[in-house]
Amino acid sequence: MAITAFVFSCCGGGALALLTRRPLSAIAGIIIGVYLLKAINVVRQWEKAVKLRVGHYVGLCGPGSFFIMPVFETLNQYVDQRVRVASVTAESTLTRDTVPVNVDAIVF
């Protein structure tokens, strides 16, 4: 998504430079494209990103696409929210009244 915005911005600046015969619009298109390349972020469906503004915690972003201010904000860490399953082998034990019990579990 960010690459598409970068390409459209550069092409728009280049087309405007050809129409007006001034290279300043091409340079502006490239600068805006680089800014959009750094500002647009996409987080996967099972993740959330920790957003920091000048080193201080702002919040969690995602899943999906969102904007950040590249100079002031960073994405520090991605939090994986997928459920992982670990099976536990069956254990046999005795209750308080000496009845044998088989315990089987699944840990989420």
N, C-alpha and C positions, 0 to 999 in steps of 0.2 A: 504494500500500500504506500509506503514511504518512497519507494523507488519510482512508482507511477507518478506521484506528486512531483518528484524531482524532475523526471523526464518531461512532464507537461509544462512545468515552470521554465525549464531551459528552452524547450521548443517555442513556448509563447514569447519568451524574451528574444529569442533569435528571430522569430517571425516579425516581431515589432521592430527589431533593429533593421531588418531588411526593408520594411515599409517606410520607416522614418529616416533611414540612412544615418543613424546615430548608434554607435556601439554601446552607449550607456545603458540602454534598455536590455541588451544582451547580458551585460555584466550584472545588472539588477536581477534579471531572471535567474542567473546562476547562483547569486547570493541567496535569493529567496528559496531556490531549490535545495541548496545545501542546508538551510535552516529547517525546511520541511523534512529533509532526510533524517535529521537528528531529532526533530520534535515529535514525529508520529511513531508510536510504539504499539505493538500488538502482543498481548499475553494469551497463551493457550488456554483452552477451556478448563483445564484442571489446575491452573496456576493462578496465583495472585502475586503482584509485585509490590515491594516495599518502596514507597516514594519518599525521598528526602529532599527538602528544600533548604539549601545552604547548610546541610549537615544535620538538620533537625527533622524528626519524624513528622510527616504530614498525614499519611494514611496508606491504606492498601488500594491498589488499582487493579482492575481486571475482573473477570476475563473479558477479552475483547480489545478494541483499539481505543487509544486515548492520546492526548497531547501532553507534552511536558515542555517547560521552558529550558532549552538545552544548557544555558549558562548557569542557571540557578537551581535547577532540579535534576536529580539523578534517580535511577532505579538501582537500588543497592542489592537486593536479594529477591529471589523468586521462591515463593512458598508453594510446595506441592501439596495439593489437597486430595489426592487420590487415596482410596481406601485400600490398605494392604491387609491381607489375611494371612495369619500364621496358624497352622493347626498344631494342636498339642496332642501328644499320644495319650492313649487311655491309661489311666492309673487306677489301681484297685486299692481301696482303703477301708478302714473300719469306722463305723459311726460310734457314738458314745455308748449305745446299747449293744455293741459288738455285732452289728449286721454288716456283712461285706457289701460294698458299693463300688461300682465301676464309674469313674468320672472321666468324661470326654468333653473337650471344649474347643471352641474356635475363638481366637483373639483378633479383634479388629484394631 
